[in-house]
Amino acid sequence: MESRQVRPLLIGTVPEHQELLIRAVKRYERLTVEAIHQRSRALAVQALMAHPLVLSYSRAAALVDEYLMAHREFGGEWH
């Protein structure tokens, strides 16, 4: 009978450049969750700065501000 459980797959050694990318995205994810939990604009900017496709304070701040403005009806007040 086939198991219906979710289990991690062992993948062995990950090349360094791929591991660094995985760690950067994981840091972005963790900071994003914390930013949402605290409703913190500063943490949201930090999160986007950690993302490999953003990596810039000015870009991250603009994205966060635009997002919070576009979704203010649902997102409420952030500090």
N, CA, C and O atoms as a Tripos MOL2 file, in Angstrom:
@<TRIPOS>MOLECULE
protein
  316   315    79     0     0
PROTEIN
NO_CHARGES

@<TRIPOS>ATOM
      1 N           0.8430   -1.1850    0.0000 N.3       1 MET1
      2 CA          0.0000    0.0000    0.0000 C.3       1 MET1
      3 C           0.8900    1.2510    0.0000 C.2       1 MET1
      4 O           1.8710    1.3250    0.7410 O.2       1 MET1
      5 N           0.5400    2.2140   -0.8260 N.am      2 GLU2
      6 CA          1.3090    3.4450   -0.9680 C.3       2 GLU2
      7 C           1.0830    4.3640    0.2280 C.2       2 GLU2
      8 O          -0.0510    4.5710    0.6610 O.2       2 GLU2
      9 N           2.1800    4.9120    0.7570 N.am      3 SER3
     10 CA          2.0950    5.8420    1.8800 C.3       3 SER3
     11 C           1.6570    7.2180    1.3770 C.2       3 SER3
     12 O           2.1060    7.6620    0.3200 O.2       3 SER3
     13 N           0.7970    7.8850    2.1140 N.am      4 ARG4
     14 CA          0.3020    9.2190    1.7420 C.3       4 ARG4
     15 C           0.9490   10.3120    2.5920 C.2       4 ARG4
     16 O           0.4250   11.4220    2.6800 O.2       4 ARG4
     17 N           2.0580   10.0060    3.2010 N.am      5 GLN5
     18 CA          2.7450   10.9780    4.0410 C.3       5 GLN5
     19 C           3.7180   11.8090    3.2130 C.2       5 GLN5
     20 O           4.2890   11.3370    2.2290 O.2       5 GLN5
     21 N           3.8890   13.0350    3.6280 N.am      6 VAL6
     22 CA          4.8830   13.8960    3.0070 C.3       6 VAL6
     23 C           6.2040   13.6690    3.7180 C.2       6 VAL6
     24 O           6.2840   13.7590    4.9430 O.2       6 VAL6
     25 N           7.2210   13.3790    2.9580 N.am      7 ARG7
     26 CA          8.5410   13.1530    3.5330 C.3       7 ARG7
     27 C           9.5860   13.8820    2.6950 C.2       7 ARG7
     28 O           9.4680   13.9520    1.4720 O.2       7 ARG7
     29 N          10.6070   14.4250    3.3520 N.am      8 PRO8
     30 CA         11.6560   15.1140    2.5870 C.3       8 PRO8
     31 C          12.4690   14.1120    1.7650 C.2       8 PRO8
     32 O          12.6500   12.9580    2.1540 O.2       8 PRO8
     33 N          12.9400   14.5810    0.6420 N.am      9 LEU9
     34 CA         13.8280   13.7730   -0.1800 C.3       9 LEU9
     35 C          15.2670   14.1650    0.1270 C.2       9 LEU9
     36 O          15.6020   15.3490    0.1340 O.2       9 LEU9
     37 N          16.0950   13.2050    0.3740 N.am     10 LEU10
     38 CA         17.5060   13.4760    0.5880 C.3      10 LEU10
     39 C          18.1390   13.7370   -0.7750 C.2      10 LEU10
     40 O          17.9890   12.9450   -1.7060 O.2      10 LEU10
     41 N          18.8420   14.8490   -0.8760 N.am     11 ILE11
     42 CA         19.4200   15.2030   -2.1690 C.3      11 ILE11
     43 C          20.9400   15.1870   -2.1480 C.2      11 ILE11
     44 O          21.5730   15.3610   -3.1900 O.2      11 ILE11
     45 N          21.5250   14.9850   -0.9990 N.am     12 GLY12
     46 CA         22.9800   14.9630   -0.9190 C.3      12 GLY12
     47 C          23.5640   16.3590   -0.8750 C.2      12 GLY12
     48 O          22.9010   17.3150   -0.4740 O.2      12 GLY12
     49 N          24.7970   16.4630   -1.2870 N.am     13 THR13
     50 CA         25.5180   17.7260   -1.2440 C.3      13 THR13
     51 C          24.9920   18.6740   -2.3160 C.2      13 THR13
     52 O          24.7730   18.2880   -3.4650 O.2      13 THR13
     53 N          24.7970   19.9110   -1.9120 N.am     14 VAL14
     54 CA         24.3330   20.9500   -2.8370 C.3      14 VAL14
     55 C          25.5370   21.8340   -3.1600 C.2      14 VAL14
     56 O          26.2580   22.2450   -2.2510 O.2      14 VAL14
     57 N          25.7640   22.1300   -4.4310 N.am     15 PRO15
     58 CA         26.8590   23.0380   -4.7760 C.3      15 PRO15
     59 C          26.7110   24.3810   -4.0490 C.2      15 PRO15
     60 O          25.5980   24.8500   -3.8130 O.2      15 PRO15
     61 N          27.8420   24.9860   -3.7000 N.am     16 GLU16
     62 CA         27.8380   26.1920   -2.8690 C.3      16 GLU16
     63 C          26.9610   27.3030   -3.4290 C.2      16 GLU16
     64 O          26.1900   27.8940   -2.6720 O.2      16 GLU16
     65 N          27.0420   27.6110   -4.7070 N.am     17 HIS17
     66 CA         26.2590   28.7250   -5.2580 C.3      17 HIS17
     67 C          24.7610   28.4410   -5.1510 C.2      17 HIS17
     68 O          23.9790   29.3710   -4.9500 O.2      17 HIS17
     69 N          24.3470   27.1940   -5.2790 N.am     18 GLN18
     70 CA         22.9370   26.8500   -5.1260 C.3      18 GLN18
     71 C          22.5130   26.9040   -3.6610 C.2      18 GLN18
     72 O          21.4010   27.3260   -3.3450 O.2      18 GLN18
     73 N          23.4080   26.4720   -2.7650 N.am     19 GLU19
     74 CA         23.0940   26.5470   -1.3350 C.3      19 GLU19
     75 C          22.9180   27.9950   -0.8880 C.2      19 GLU19
     76 O          22.0260   28.2970   -0.0950 O.2      19 GLU19
     77 N          23.7580   28.8830   -1.3900 N.am     20 LEU20
     78 CA         23.6440   30.2970   -1.0260 C.3      20 LEU20
     79 C          22.3270   30.8890   -1.5210 C.2      20 LEU20
     80 O          21.7080   31.6960   -0.8270 O.2      20 LEU20
     81 N          21.9040   30.4960   -2.7050 N.am     21 LEU21
     82 CA         20.6170   30.9500   -3.2260 C.3      21 LEU21
     83 C          19.4680   30.4370   -2.3630 C.2      21 LEU21
     84 O          18.5420   31.1850   -2.0490 O.2      21 LEU21
     85 N          19.5250   29.1690   -1.9820 N.am     22 ILE22
     86 CA         18.4970   28.5800   -1.1160 C.3      22 ILE22
     87 C          18.4410   29.3250    0.2130 C.2      22 ILE22
     88 O          17.3580   29.6370    0.7090 O.2      22 ILE22
     89 N          19.6030   29.6090    0.7850 N.am     23 ARG23
     90 CA         19.6490   30.3150    2.0750 C.3      23 ARG23
     91 C          19.1060   31.7430    1.9560 C.2      23 ARG23
     92 O          18.4170   32.2220    2.8560 O.2      23 ARG23
     93 N          19.4140   32.4190    0.8510 N.am     24 ALA24
     94 CA         18.9230   33.7860    0.6540 C.3      24 ALA24
     95 C          17.4010   33.8020    0.5540 C.2      24 ALA24
     96 O          16.7440   34.6520    1.1550 O.2      24 ALA24
     97 N          16.8490   32.8710   -0.1990 N.am     25 VAL25
     98 CA         15.3880   32.8180   -0.3470 C.3      25 VAL25
     99 C          14.7400   32.4380    0.9730 C.2      25 VAL25
    100 O          13.6820   32.9690    1.3120 O.2      25 VAL25
    101 N          15.3510   31.5290    1.7260 N.am     26 LYS26
    102 CA         14.7960   31.1430    3.0280 C.3      26 LYS26
    103 C          14.8190   32.3370    3.9920 C.2      26 LYS26
    104 O          13.8730   32.5410    4.7520 O.2      26 LYS26
    105 N          15.8960   33.1180    3.9580 N.am     27 ARG27
    106 CA         15.9650   34.3140    4.8140 C.3      27 ARG27
    107 C          14.8510   35.2880    4.4380 C.2      27 ARG27
    108 O          14.1880   35.8490    5.3110 O.2      27 ARG27
    109 N          14.6480   35.4870    3.1280 N.am     28 TYR28
    110 CA         13.5600   36.3390    2.6470 C.3      28 TYR28
    111 C          12.2180   35.8320    3.1790 C.2      28 TYR28
    112 O          11.4070   36.6220    3.6630 O.2      28 TYR28
    113 N          11.9810   34.5340    3.0940 N.am     29 GLU29
    114 CA         10.7080   33.9630    3.5590 C.3      29 GLU29
    115 C          10.5080   34.1820    5.0530 C.2      29 GLU29
    116 O           9.4220   34.5670    5.4860 O.2      29 GLU29
    117 N          11.5500   33.9380    5.8400 N.am     30 ARG30
    118 CA         11.4310   34.1150    7.3010 C.3      30 ARG30
    119 C          11.1880   35.5740    7.6780 C.2      30 ARG30
    120 O          10.3540   35.8710    8.5340 O.2      30 ARG30
    121 N          11.9180   36.4760    7.0370 N.am     31 LEU31
    122 CA         11.7120   37.9020    7.3130 C.3      31 LEU31
    123 C          10.3190   38.3570    6.8830 C.2      31 LEU31
    124 O           9.7040   39.1930    7.5440 O.2      31 LEU31
    125 N           9.8280   37.8080    5.7840 N.am     32 THR32
    126 CA          8.4860   38.1620    5.3110 C.3      32 THR32
    127 C           7.4250   37.7480    6.3160 C.2      32 THR32
    128 O           6.5140   38.5180    6.6200 O.2      32 THR32
    129 N           7.5440   36.5400    6.8280 N.am     33 VAL33
    130 CA          6.5850   36.0590    7.8310 C.3      33 VAL33
    131 C           6.6310   36.9560    9.0700 C.2      33 VAL33
    132 O           5.5890   37.3260    9.6100 O.2      33 VAL33
    133 N           7.8360   37.3030    9.5170 N.am     34 GLU34
    134 CA          7.9680   38.1630   10.6960 C.3      34 GLU34
    135 C           7.4200   39.5610   10.4170 C.2      34 GLU34
    136 O           6.7930   40.1590   11.2910 O.2      34 GLU34
    137 N           7.6450   40.0850    9.2250 N.am     35 ALA35
    138 CA          7.1180   41.4080    8.8690 C.3      35 ALA35
    139 C           5.6010   41.4120    8.9080 C.2      35 ALA35
    140 O           4.9940   42.3520    9.4220 O.2      35 ALA35
    141 N           4.9890   40.3810    8.3750 N.am     36 ILE36
    142 CA          3.5310   40.2870    8.3840 C.3      36 ILE36
    143 C           3.0210   40.1430    9.8100 C.2      36 ILE36
    144 O           2.0420   40.7830   10.1930 O.2      36 ILE36
    145 N           3.6840   39.3050   10.5910 N.am     37 HIS37
    146 CA          3.2690   39.0880   11.9840 C.3      37 HIS37
    147 C           3.3200   40.3940   12.7790 C.2      37 HIS37
    148 O           2.4180   40.6860   13.5650 O.2      37 HIS37
    149 N           4.3760   41.1730   12.5700 N.am     38 GLN38
    150 CA          4.5400   42.4280   13.3190 C.3      38 GLN38
    151 C           3.9250   43.6310   12.6020 C.2      38 GLN38
    152 O           3.8690   44.7270   13.1580 O.2      38 GLN38
    153 N           3.4650   43.4220   11.3630 N.am     39 ARG39
    154 CA          2.9520   44.5130   10.5370 C.3      39 ARG39
    155 C           3.9950   45.6320   10.4450 C.2      39 ARG39
    156 O           3.7020   46.8140   10.6270 O.2      39 ARG39
    157 N           5.2290   45.1980   10.1540 N.am     40 SER40
    158 CA          6.3780   46.0990   10.1510 C.3      40 SER40
    159 C           6.8620   46.3830    8.7330 C.2      40 SER40
    160 O           7.3110   45.4810    8.0260 O.2      40 SER40
    161 N           6.7670   47.6400    8.3310 N.am     41 ARG41
    162 CA          7.2590   48.0530    7.0270 C.3      41 ARG41
    163 C           8.7640   47.8450    6.9530 C.2      41 ARG41
    164 O           9.2700   47.3800    5.9310 O.2      41 ARG41
    165 N           9.4900   48.1810    8.0190 N.am     42 ALA42
    166 CA         10.9470   48.0470    8.0240 C.3      42 ALA42
    167 C          11.3750   46.5970    7.7930 C.2      42 ALA42
    168 O          12.3060   46.3420    7.0290 O.2      42 ALA42
    169 N          10.7080   45.6550    8.4410 N.am     43 LEU43
    170 CA         11.0290   44.2440    8.2280 C.3      43 LEU43
    171 C          10.6500   43.7900    6.8250 C.2      43 LEU43
    172 O          11.3430   42.9600    6.2360 O.2      43 LEU43
    173 N           9.5680   44.3190    6.2880 N.am     44 ALA44
    174 CA          9.1730   43.9740    4.9240 C.3      44 ALA44
    175 C          10.2330   44.4530    3.9280 C.2      44 ALA44
    176 O          10.5420   43.7540    2.9630 O.2      44 ALA44
    177 N          10.7790   45.6310    4.1600 N.am     45 VAL45
    178 CA         11.8500   46.1420    3.3020 C.3      45 VAL45
    179 C          13.0850   45.2600    3.4390 C.2      45 VAL45
    180 O          13.7120   44.9140    2.4380 O.2      45 VAL45
    181 N          13.4400   44.8950    4.6680 N.am     46 GLN46
    182 CA         14.5740   43.9830    4.8810 C.3      46 GLN46
    183 C          14.3670   42.6740    4.1500 C.2      46 GLN46
    184 O          15.2930   42.1430    3.5350 O.2      46 GLN46
    185 N          13.1520   42.1530    4.2150 N.am     47 ALA47
    186 CA         12.8500   40.8890    3.5460 C.3      47 ALA47
    187 C          13.1140   40.9960    2.0510 C.2      47 ALA47
    188 O          13.7830   40.1400    1.4740 O.2      47 ALA47
    189 N          12.5930   42.0410    1.4260 N.am     48 LEU48
    190 CA         12.7950   42.1850   -0.0150 C.3      48 LEU48
    191 C          14.2530   42.4580   -0.3640 C.2      48 LEU48
    192 O          14.7190   42.0440   -1.4260 O.2      48 LEU48
    193 N          14.9720   43.1420    0.5040 N.am     49 MET49
    194 CA         16.3980   43.3630    0.2630 C.3      49 MET49
    195 C          17.1650   42.0390    0.2770 C.2      49 MET49
    196 O          18.1930   41.9140   -0.3870 O.2      49 MET49
    197 N          16.6780   41.0630    1.0200 N.am     50 ALA50
    198 CA         17.3290   39.7560    1.0840 C.3      50 ALA50
    199 C          17.0200   38.8970   -0.1350 C.2      50 ALA50
    200 O          17.7270   37.9260   -0.4070 O.2      50 ALA50
    201 N          15.9670   39.2470   -0.8700 N.am     51 HIS51
    202 CA         15.5710   38.4330   -2.0200 C.3      51 HIS51
    203 C          16.5630   38.6270   -3.1730 C.2      51 HIS51
    204 O          16.9090   39.7610   -3.5060 O.2      51 HIS51
    205 N          17.0160   37.5360   -3.7770 N.am     52 PRO52
    206 CA         18.0200   37.6360   -4.8440 C.3      52 PRO52
    207 C          17.5830   38.4330   -6.0690 C.2      52 PRO52
    208 O          18.4400   38.8640   -6.8410 O.2      52 PRO52
    209 N          16.2970   38.6460   -6.2760 N.am     53 LEU53
    210 CA         15.8490   39.4230   -7.4260 C.3      53 LEU53
    211 C          15.6710   40.9060   -7.0980 C.2      53 LEU53
    212 O          15.3580   41.6950   -7.9890 O.2      53 LEU53
    213 N          15.8640   41.2980   -5.8410 N.am     54 VAL54
    214 CA         15.6830   42.6970   -5.4540 C.3      54 VAL54
    215 C          17.0240   43.2940   -5.0200 C.2      54 VAL54
    216 O          17.5820   44.1390   -5.7190 O.2      54 VAL54
    217 N          17.5430   42.8560   -3.8640 N.am     55 LEU55
    218 CA         18.8880   43.2200   -3.3880 C.3      55 LEU55
    219 C          19.2030   44.7060   -3.3480 C.2      55 LEU55
    220 O          20.3640   45.0850   -3.5060 O.2      55 LEU55
    221 N          18.2160   45.5500   -3.1430 N.am     56 SER56
    222 CA         18.4410   46.9900   -3.1330 C.3      56 SER56
    223 C          17.4470   47.6520   -2.1910 C.2      56 SER56
    224 O          16.2530   47.3560   -2.2260 O.2      56 SER56
    225 N          17.9540   48.5590   -1.3390 N.am     57 TYR57
    226 CA         17.0550   49.2500   -0.4130 C.3      57 TYR57
    227 C          16.0290   50.0800   -1.1770 C.2      57 TYR57
    228 O          14.8350   50.0040   -0.8860 O.2      57 TYR57
    229 N          16.4780   50.8700   -2.1470 N.am     58 SER58
    230 CA         15.5460   51.7540   -2.8440 C.3      58 SER58
    231 C          14.4760   50.9580   -3.5940 C.2      58 SER58
    232 O          13.3070   51.3440   -3.5920 O.2      58 SER58
    233 N          14.8560   49.8730   -4.2220 N.am     59 ARG59
    234 CA         13.8970   49.0400   -4.9380 C.3      59 ARG59
    235 C          12.9340   48.3700   -3.9500 C.2      59 ARG59
    236 O          11.7240   48.3430   -4.1760 O.2      59 ARG59
    237 N          13.4850   47.8280   -2.8470 N.am     60 ALA60
    238 CA         12.6580   47.1460   -1.8460 C.3      60 ALA60
    239 C          11.6770   48.1120   -1.1920 C.2      60 ALA60
    240 O          10.5010   47.7850   -1.0340 O.2      60 ALA60
    241 N          12.1430   49.2890   -0.8140 N.am     61 ALA61
    242 CA         11.2700   50.2720   -0.1640 C.3      61 ALA61
    243 C          10.1380   50.6890   -1.0930 C.2      61 ALA61
    244 O           8.9890   50.8030   -0.6640 O.2      61 ALA61
    245 N          10.4570   50.9160   -2.3560 N.am     62 ALA62
    246 CA          9.4210   51.3090   -3.3170 C.3      62 ALA62
    247 C           8.3970   50.1920   -3.5020 C.2      62 ALA62
    248 O           7.1960   50.4570   -3.5530 O.2      62 ALA62
    249 N           8.8560   48.9570   -3.6010 N.am     63 LEU63
    250 CA          7.9350   47.8250   -3.7600 C.3      63 LEU63
    251 C           7.0180   47.6720   -2.5520 C.2      63 LEU63
    252 O           5.8140   47.4640   -2.7060 O.2      63 LEU63
    253 N           7.5820   47.7760   -1.3540 N.am     64 VAL64
    254 CA          6.7790   47.6480   -0.1360 C.3      64 VAL64
    255 C           5.7470   48.7660   -0.0750 C.2      64 VAL64
    256 O           4.5740   48.5120    0.2010 O.2      64 VAL64
    257 N           6.1710   49.9960   -0.3290 N.am     65 ASP65
    258 CA          5.2400   51.1280   -0.2730 C.3      65 ASP65
    259 C           4.1030   50.9790   -1.2870 C.2      65 ASP65
    260 O           2.9400   51.2290   -0.9710 O.2      65 ASP65
    261 N           4.4540   50.5710   -2.5040 N.am     66 GLU66
    262 CA          3.4230   50.3710   -3.5270 C.3      66 GLU66
    263 C           2.4640   49.2500   -3.1300 C.2      66 GLU66
    264 O           1.2530   49.3710   -3.3140 O.2      66 GLU66
    265 N           3.0000   48.1730   -2.5920 N.am     67 TYR67
    266 CA          2.1600   47.0440   -2.1880 C.3      67 TYR67
    267 C           1.2190   47.4450   -1.0520 C.2      67 TYR67
    268 O           0.0210   47.1630   -1.0990 O.2      67 TYR67
    269 N           1.7710   48.1070   -0.0290 N.am     68 LEU68
    270 CA          0.9390   48.5030    1.1100 C.3      68 LEU68
    271 C          -0.1430   49.4970    0.6820 C.2      68 LEU68
    272 O          -1.2600   49.4580    1.1990 O.2      68 LEU68
    273 N           0.1780   50.3700   -0.2410 N.am     69 MET69
    274 CA         -0.8100   51.3350   -0.7350 C.3      69 MET69
    275 C          -1.8900   50.6160   -1.5480 C.2      69 MET69
    276 O          -3.0800   50.8780   -1.3710 O.2      69 MET69
    277 N          -1.4820   49.7280   -2.4190 N.am     70 ALA70
    278 CA         -2.4390   49.0220   -3.2890 C.3      70 ALA70
    279 C          -3.3740   48.1190   -2.4910 C.2      70 ALA70
    280 O          -4.5130   47.8890   -2.8980 O.2      70 ALA70
    281 N          -2.8990   47.6090   -1.3610 N.am     71 HIS71
    282 CA         -3.6880   46.6520   -0.5820 C.3      71 HIS71
    283 C          -4.0660   47.1820    0.8010 C.2      71 HIS71
    284 O          -4.3470   46.4080    1.7160 O.2      71 HIS71
    285 N          -4.0700   48.5080    0.9420 N.am     72 ARG72
    286 CA         -4.3650   49.1040    2.2620 C.3      72 ARG72
    287 C          -5.7400   48.7200    2.7850 C.2      72 ARG72
    288 O          -5.9430   48.6300    3.9960 O.2      72 ARG72
    289 N          -6.6840   48.4920    1.8780 N.am     73 GLU73
    290 CA         -8.0390   48.0860    2.2810 C.3      73 GLU73
    291 C          -8.0270   46.7570    3.0400 C.2      73 GLU73
    292 O          -8.8290   46.5390    3.9490 O.2      73 GLU73
    293 N          -7.1110   45.8840    2.6550 N.am     74 PHE74
    294 CA         -7.0470   44.5540    3.2650 C.3      74 PHE74
    295 C          -5.9060   44.4460    4.2780 C.2      74 PHE74
    296 O          -5.9940   43.6700    5.2300 O.2      74 PHE74
    297 N          -4.8460   45.2120    4.0790 N.am     75 GLY75
    298 CA         -3.6500   45.0890    4.9110 C.3      75 GLY75
    299 C          -3.6860   45.8960    6.1860 C.2      75 GLY75
    300 O          -2.9550   45.5990    7.1310 O.2      75 GLY75
    301 N          -4.5220   46.9060    6.2260 N.am     76 GLY76
    302 CA         -4.5900   47.7460    7.4220 C.3      76 GLY76
    303 C          -3.3430   48.5720    7.6180 C.2      76 GLY76
    304 O          -2.5860   48.8220    6.6800 O.2      76 GLY76
    305 N          -3.1390   48.9920    8.8460 N.am     77 GLU77
    306 CA         -2.0240   49.8800    9.1810 C.3      77 GLU77
    307 C          -0.7440   49.1030    9.4900 C.2      77 GLU77
    308 O          -0.7550   48.1260   10.2400 O.2      77 GLU77
    309 N           0.3310   49.5490    8.9080 N.am     78 TRP78
    310 CA          1.6570   49.0060    9.1900 C.3      78 TRP78
    311 C           2.4880   50.1360    9.7610 C.2      78 TRP78
    312 O           2.2350   51.3050    9.4720 O.2      78 TRP78
    313 N           3.4570   49.8010   10.5530 N.am     79 HIS79
    314 CA          4.3370   50.8360   11.1330 C.3      79 HIS79
    315 C           5.7440   50.6660   10.6330 C.2      79 HIS79
    316 O           6.6280   51.4370   11.0050 O.2      79 HIS79
@<TRIPOS>BOND
     1     1     2 1
     2     2     3 1
     3     3     4 2
     4     3     5 am
     5     5     6 1
     6     6     7 1
     7     7     8 2
     8     7     9 am
     9     9    10 1
    10    10    11 1
    11    11    12 2
    12    11    13 am
    13    13    14 1
    14    14    15 1
    15    15    16 2
    16    15    17 am
    17    17    18 1
    18    18    19 1
    19    19    20 2
    20    19    21 am
    21    21    22 1
    22    22    23 1
    23    23    24 2
    24    23    25 am
    25    25    26 1
    26    26    27 1
    27    27    28 2
    28    27    29 am
    29    29    30 1
    30    30    31 1
    31    31    32 2
    32    31    33 am
    33    33    34 1
    34    34    35 1
    35    35    36 2
    36    35    37 am
    37    37    38 1
    38    38    39 1
    39    39    40 2
    40    39    41 am
    41    41    42 1
    42    42    43 1
    43    43    44 2
    44    43    45 am
    45    45    46 1
    46    46    47 1
    47    47    48 2
    48    47    49 am
    49    49    50 1
    50    50    51 1
    51    51    52 2
    52    51    53 am
    53    53    54 1
    54    54    55 1
    55    55    56 2
    56    55    57 am
    57    57    58 1
    58    58    59 1
    59    59    60 2
    60    59    61 am
    61    61    62 1
    62    62    63 1
    63    63    64 2
    64    63    65 am
    65    65    66 1
    66    66    67 1
    67    67    68 2
    68    67    69 am
    69    69    70 1
    70    70    71 1
    71    71    72 2
    72    71    73 am
    73    73    74 1
    74    74    75 1
    75    75    76 2
    76    75    77 am
    77    77    78 1
    78    78    79 1
    79    79    80 2
    80    79    81 am
    81    81    82 1
    82    82    83 1
    83    83    84 2
    84    83    85 am
    85    85    86 1
    86    86    87 1
    87    87    88 2
    88    87    89 am
    89    89    90 1
    90    90    91 1
    91    91    92 2
    92    91    93 am
    93    93    94 1
    94    94    95 1
    95    95    96 2
    96    95    97 am
    97    97    98 1
    98    98    99 1
    99    99   100 2
   100    99   101 am
   101   101   102 1
   102   102   103 1
   103   103   104 2
   104   103   105 am
   105   105   106 1
   106   106   107 1
   107   107   108 2
   108   107   109 am
   109   109   110 1
   110   110   111 1
   111   111   112 2
   112   111   113 am
   113   113   114 1
   114   114   115 1
   115   115   116 2
   116   115   117 am
   117   117   118 1
   118   118   119 1
   119   119   120 2
   120   119   121 am
   121   121   122 1
   122   122   123 1
   123   123   124 2
   124   123   125 am
   125   125   126 1
   126   126   127 1
   127   127   128 2
   128   127   129 am
   129   129   130 1
   130   130   131 1
   131   131   132 2
   132   131   133 am
   133   133   134 1
   134   134   135 1
   135   135   136 2
   136   135   137 am
   137   137   138 1
   138   138   139 1
   139   139   140 2
   140   139   141 am
   141   141   142 1
   142   142   143 1
   143   143   144 2
   144   143   145 am
   145   145   146 1
   146   146   147 1
   147   147   148 2
   148   147   149 am
   149   149   150 1
   150   150   151 1
   151   151   152 2
   152   151   153 am
   153   153   154 1
   154   154   155 1
   155   155   156 2
   156   155   157 am
   157   157   158 1
   158   158   159 1
   159   159   160 2
   160   159   161 am
   161   161   162 1
   162   162   163 1
   163   163   164 2
   164   163   165 am
   165   165   166 1
   166   166   167 1
   167   167   168 2
   168   167   169 am
   169   169   170 1
   170   170   171 1
   171   171   172 2
   172   171   173 am
   173   173   174 1
   174   174   175 1
   175   175   176 2
   176   175   177 am
   177   177   178 1
   178   178   179 1
   179   179   180 2
   180   179   181 am
   181   181   182 1
   182   182   183 1
   183   183   184 2
   184   183   185 am
   185   185   186 1
   186   186   187 1
   187   187   188 2
   188   187   189 am
   189   189   190 1
   190   190   191 1
   191   191   192 2
   192   191   193 am
   193   193   194 1
   194   194   195 1
   195   195   196 2
   196   195   197 am
   197   197   198 1
   198   198   199 1
   199   199   200 2
   200   199   201 am
   201   201   202 1
   202   202   203 1
   203   203   204 2
   204   203   205 am
   205   205   206 1
   206   206   207 1
   207   207   208 2
   208   207   209 am
   209   209   210 1
   210   210   211 1
   211   211   212 2
   212   211   213 am
   213   213   214 1
   214   214   215 1
   215   215   216 2
   216   215   217 am
   217   217   218 1
   218   218   219 1
   219   219   220 2
   220   219   221 am
   221   221   222 1
   222   222   223 1
   223   223   224 2
   224   223   225 am
   225   225   226 1
   226   226   227 1
   227   227   228 2
   228   227   229 am
   229   229   230 1
   230   230   231 1
   231   231   232 2
   232   231   233 am
   233   233   234 1
   234   234   235 1
   235   235   236 2
   236   235   237 am
   237   237   238 1
   238   238   239 1
   239   239   240 2
   240   239   241 am
   241   241   242 1
   242   242   243 1
   243   243   244 2
   244   243   245 am
   245   245   246 1
   246   246   247 1
   247   247   248 2
   248   247   249 am
   249   249   250 1
   250   250   251 1
   251   251   252 2
   252   251   253 am
   253   253   254 1
   254   254   255 1
   255   255   256 2
   256   255   257 am
   257   257   258 1
   258   258   259 1
   259   259   260 2
   260   259   261 am
   261   261   262 1
   262   262   263 1
   263   263   264 2
   264   263   265 am
   265   265   266 1
   266   266   267 1
   267   267   268 2
   268   267   269 am
   269   269   270 1
   270   270   271 1
   271   271   272 2
   272   271   273 am
   273   273   274 1
   274   274   275 1
   275   275   276 2
   276   275   277 am
   277   277   278 1
   278   278   279 1
   279   279   280 2
   280   279   281 am
   281   281   282 1
   282   282   283 1
   283   283   284 2
   284   283   285 am
   285   285   286 1
   286   286   287 1
   287   287   288 2
   288   287   289 am
   289   289   290 1
   290   290   291 1
   291   291   292 2
   292   291   293 am
   293   293   294 1
   294   294   295 1
   295   295   296 2
   296   295   297 am
   297   297   298 1
   298   298   299 1
   299   299   300 2
   300   299   301 am
   301   301   302 1
   302   302   303 1
   303   303   304 2
   304   303   305 am
   305   305   306 1
   306   306   307 1
   307   307   308 2
   308   307   309 am
   309   309   310 1
   310   310   311 1
   311   311   312 2
   312   311   313 am
   313   313   314 1
   314   314   315 1
   315   315   316 2
@<TRIPOS>SUBSTRUCTURE
     1 MET1         2 RESIDUE 1 A MET
     2 GLU2         6 RESIDUE 1 A GLU
     3 SER3        10 RESIDUE 1 A SER
     4 ARG4        14 RESIDUE 1 A ARG
     5 GLN5        18 RESIDUE 1 A GLN
     6 VAL6        22 RESIDUE 1 A VAL
     7 ARG7        26 RESIDUE 1 A ARG
     8 PRO8        30 RESIDUE 1 A PRO
     9 LEU9        34 RESIDUE 1 A LEU
    10 LEU10       38 RESIDUE 1 A LEU
    11 ILE11       42 RESIDUE 1 A ILE
    12 GLY12       46 RESIDUE 1 A GLY
    13 THR13       50 RESIDUE 1 A THR
    14 VAL14       54 RESIDUE 1 A VAL
    15 PRO15       58 RESIDUE 1 A PRO
    16 GLU16       62 RESIDUE 1 A GLU
    17 HIS17       66 RESIDUE 1 A HIS
    18 GLN18       70 RESIDUE 1 A GLN
    19 GLU19       74 RESIDUE 1 A GLU
    20 LEU20       78 RESIDUE 1 A LEU
    21 LEU21       82 RESIDUE 1 A LEU
    22 ILE22       86 RESIDUE 1 A ILE
    23 ARG23       90 RESIDUE 1 A ARG
    24 ALA24       94 RESIDUE 1 A ALA
    25 VAL25       98 RESIDUE 1 A VAL
    26 LYS26      102 RESIDUE 1 A LYS
    27 ARG27      106 RESIDUE 1 A ARG
    28 TYR28      110 RESIDUE 1 A TYR
    29 GLU29      114 RESIDUE 1 A GLU
    30 ARG30      118 RESIDUE 1 A ARG
    31 LEU31      122 RESIDUE 1 A LEU
    32 THR32      126 RESIDUE 1 A THR
    33 VAL33      130 RESIDUE 1 A VAL
    34 GLU34      134 RESIDUE 1 A GLU
    35 ALA35      138 RESIDUE 1 A ALA
    36 ILE36      142 RESIDUE 1 A ILE
    37 HIS37      146 RESIDUE 1 A HIS
    38 GLN38      150 RESIDUE 1 A GLN
    39 ARG39      154 RESIDUE 1 A ARG
    40 SER40      158 RESIDUE 1 A SER
    41 ARG41      162 RESIDUE 1 A ARG
    42 ALA42      166 RESIDUE 1 A ALA
    43 LEU43      170 RESIDUE 1 A LEU
    44 ALA44      174 RESIDUE 1 A ALA
    45 VAL45      178 RESIDUE 1 A VAL
    46 GLN46      182 RESIDUE 1 A GLN
    47 ALA47      186 RESIDUE 1 A ALA
    48 LEU48      190 RESIDUE 1 A LEU
    49 MET49      194 RESIDUE 1 A MET
    50 ALA50      198 RESIDUE 1 A ALA
    51 HIS51      202 RESIDUE 1 A HIS
    52 PRO52      206 RESIDUE 1 A PRO
    53 LEU53      210 RESIDUE 1 A LEU
    54 VAL54      214 RESIDUE 1 A VAL
    55 LEU55      218 RESIDUE 1 A LEU
    56 SER56      222 RESIDUE 1 A SER
    57 TYR57      226 RESIDUE 1 A TYR
    58 SER58      230 RESIDUE 1 A SER
    59 ARG59      234 RESIDUE 1 A ARG
    60 ALA60      238 RESIDUE 1 A ALA
    61 ALA61      242 RESIDUE 1 A ALA
    62 ALA62      246 RESIDUE 1 A ALA
    63 LEU63      250 RESIDUE 1 A LEU
    64 VAL64      254 RESIDUE 1 A VAL
    65 ASP65      258 RESIDUE 1 A ASP
    66 GLU66      262 RESIDUE 1 A GLU
    67 TYR67      266 RESIDUE 1 A TYR
    68 LEU68      270 RESIDUE 1 A LEU
    69 MET69      274 RESIDUE 1 A MET
    70 ALA70      278 RESIDUE 1 A ALA
    71 HIS71      282 RESIDUE 1 A HIS
    72 ARG72      286 RESIDUE 1 A ARG
    73 GLU73      290 RESIDUE 1 A GLU
    74 PHE74      294 RESIDUE 1 A PHE
    75 GLY75      298 RESIDUE 1 A GLY
    76 GLY76      302 RESIDUE 1 A GLY
    77 GLU77      306 RESIDUE 1 A GLU
    78 TRP78      310 RESIDUE 1 A TRP
    79 HIS79      314 RESIDUE 1 A HIS
